[in-house]
């Protein structure tokens, strides 16, 4: 039996045409409804637009992974979010203002990323409430100090009045008017004296209490000013980067989101610790990465990786431009109209209207600027000047209440405030500029002090070529080519990108690291390698009177060892500093282990000059170099000793080796260097002798550049 056809494909029954049309239409309608009900919803409940930031859910997305390059860092944030069917709007934490916006990437996990929007915005660094609170605290303190000063002034007047009280002398009879005063009894006089003394003591005690209280108030005012200075009064907003996203999902599911972006202002350098263990005949090399960053956000307990790559380098193959020789093609005349047709006026593009939020934000900025202007007046002023300014304002208010004009007094206060040499006075409000919003940082600015980069390009040549093509002045035959791709260069040869020669090697720290955004150097441990070694000694007696211990090992890792400073320890004792040389995988690493005080050298040079020749005189100087090698160890040693003889670049100066005792194992090489491998028994001394002569015309003076 053949399968029945679907309702949408049934042939209308024969008979009444109208009935057949109704049956057919009903089948098509209900089949479409059923198909649409089985499809997932394609219309998201939230759409991207101006209100996306208000509808988005703020994510708690800490930094979990950072890769540091030579001039920037790649940062990854992760967050867990519950996705509802349809679309979900999320807002990531604000990124630093210098974030390279075109590098922002997002992974939706189990959801589908429908829309990602990264744009610079301004965030208030200081709120109006903070400014008002700081102003209220400073004004309250200045009011209290001014009241204490006024009270102390009144007490001073009272004390002066009490000190001026003295018994009046008797009035002569000729000058007396009325009856004579009754005689003052001793008891009354004693009580009067006691009253005056007690009052004076009370006034002085209150003055001392006022002085203590005033000193405490001044200290509190200084602390309040210090807290104000911690606020950045140069601008009340930060340039940040806001990242909004829409994520689609067919069902309710928990998903892990990841955000990746690049930010300048970070760098790293290799560093090493070498620990030599003589009893175990091995060395332990610990590799570190010294990380510095001032990106604008702290990295707390992150997975840290250090890379030698140059992420901004172009990797596209440049294409050659066609180079055509010969005359121009045949000229084809182009007809022109007698009159120019009129231009059609286009409607201007729509302009965004000012919203209520924008007006409110502008008013809030203006109010905050006024608050910060007042804070700036008192933040850096001397506390005594702040109190003086407060008392002056009180006096002005009293004068204005009395109907007097305080312009002259105000001018005098300004003059005294500006010319005071004992304290840093506070300028009047109109003399201080209003704070302005900070300019956004350049995305290409480099915030690491020693890791500046530049982009080289031949844009001028390309512009000149374009001008010639456009019919400019004729020039000689030249190859017109597009500018080469930008090439990033570094001015610091110690950066890993320079040491590695552009190759990409990644070194990961085995533990999580925290790096603050302060530019402080943080040593991140990378690897620890242990090598069994056989030590040997080398010496250059002409430069140092001690032998130096060395060891040679093979780089067993798949990554190179980069050049960097190395600190050398013998057991737990610090022996000195050296420089690790760059060594590729499988290469031989020379490890310096420091000087050995038990192997000493004594080098002496004995000279003798004679004049020879009959017709042409020549001066011949013989140099005898004597090197004594002393072994003060309890075991025999072998040490490699190097010595050099001079070289001449003048054809009339001849240098010749006369004798060598004992015969060296190598040399002289192209630089005139000899090498001996000397075996010295325990507690013994061996002597090396090198004799050479220098012949030149008579009376020639030998110099050493």
Helices and strands as residue ranges (DSSP letters): G 7-9, H 17-38, H 52-55, E 57-58, E 63-68, E 72-83, E 86-91, E 95-96, E 99-107, E 112-124, H 128-163, H 186-230, E 237-249, E 253-264, E 266-277, G 278-280, E 282-293, E 299-307, H 356-379, H 383-401, H 407-419, G 429-431, E 453-456, H 459-469, E 487-490, H 496-499, E 506-508, E 513-515, E 522-532, E 536-539, E 546-554, E 564-570, E 573-580, E 588-612, E 618-631, E 637-644, E 654-661, E 673-680, E 685-697
